[in-house]
Amino acid sequence: MGPVDAIRSGFQRAVDFRGRSTRPEYWWWALMTGFVNLLVGQTPSTLESLALLALFVPSLAVAFRRLHDTDRSAWNLLWALLPVIGVIVLLIFLVQPGTPASNRYGPPPPGTRTADGPPTGGWDAPPPPPPPAG
């Protein structure tokens, strides 16, 4: 999943707290929100507050889905409340690869490798084989 697809998915699934999100989807979203926060941090506080408010719920939803992809409960986001150790633990959870097969949160997102075959499509999937000559 490329950056445009990841950001589009983040907005399209802004209030979808179920299912799973791939690592690229989460990290492209995180990069975009960090960039927006950096830009609006230089503006009056009203615009900054509106941007943070507009991105808060979608960011939370993407983080929920990312943790679900690693077969962890979204309650693990509470680790972020601990100053240093908690943030490190949460970061470790977020960078780990997702489970390759279905887990309790649903089937793998498109583009992930399954236990019984190649990736299901997406940014990291190999190109399809050429058609047979005939």
N, C-alpha and C positions, 0 to 999 in steps of 0.2 A: 504494500500500500504506500503510495507516494504522499507527499505533503498535502497536496490539494485534496486528494481523496480522504485523507485522515481528518483534515479540518472540516470538510463537508460532512463526513460521518459524525464528527463530534457535535455539529450543530443539528443534524437530522435526528440524532439519537440523544438530544439534549436532556430529556427527562426519562430515558430508558435506563433503569438501574438493574435490569436483568440481562443475562447473556454474557458474552465475552468480547474482549477487545485485544487485538494483537499488540505486541511491543511497539512496532512502528506507529500504529494508530495512537497509542498513548503518548509516545515521546514526541511525535510531530505536533500533537495537540499541546503538550507541555511547552514546547519551544515557541509555538505561536502565542500562547497566553503570556509567557515570559516576555516576549517581544512587545506585545500590546501593553503589558504593565509598565515596561520600560518607557514606551512612547507616551502613555498618558500620565506617567509619573511626573512629567515635565509640564503638565497643564494644570489649570485650576482644579481644586479639589472636587468640584461637582462632577466634572467630566471623568475624573479618576474614579470616583465612587460609582458612577453609572457603569463604567467599563468593568470594574471589579464585580459589581452586582450581576451584570449580564453574563459574565464568564464563570461565576461561582458554581451554579447548579450544573451546567454542562461539564465543567472540570471534575466535579464530584462524581457525576455519572460515569465519565471515562475511567476515573480511578477505581470505582466499584467494579466495572466490567474488567479492568486489567487484573485486579486481584482475583476475580472469578476465573479468569483464564489460567491462573496459577493454582486453581482449586483451593483458594483461601476465601474466607468470609470477608465481607467488606468491613466488618468490625475491626479488622487489622489496621484500618486508617487511623484508629485512635492512638496508634503508636506515635503518630506525629505530634501528639501532645507532650511527649517526653522530650526535653530539650535536645540532647545530642544523640544518645543511644537510640531513642525511638525513631528519630529521623533516619538514622543509619539502617536500622532494622527494616523500616518501611521501604527505603531505597533498595535494599537487597531483594525484598519481595517483588518490587516493581521491575527490576532488571532481569529476573529469572525467566527462562522460557516457559511458555504455557504448556499445559498438558496436551500431548499430541492427539489424544482420542477424546471422546465425549467424557465429561465429568458431571458432577451434580448440578452444574450451572448451565449445561447445554452442550450442543455439538461444538466442535472447534470452529473458530471464525474462518472465513475464506482466506486462503494463502498459507495455512498451517499444514505441517506434515502430519499425516495420520499414521496409525500403527500399521495399516494394511496397504500403504501405497505412497505415491508422491504427493506433493502439495496439492491442495484443492483449488489452486488458482490464486492470483494476487501478485504482489510485487516481487516475491522471492521464488516464484514457481518457475521451473525450467520451461523453455519453449516446447510447444507440442512437437511430436515427431513428424517428419515430412510424410506426405501421403505416399502410399506404395506406387512405384512406377508400374505402369501397365499398359 
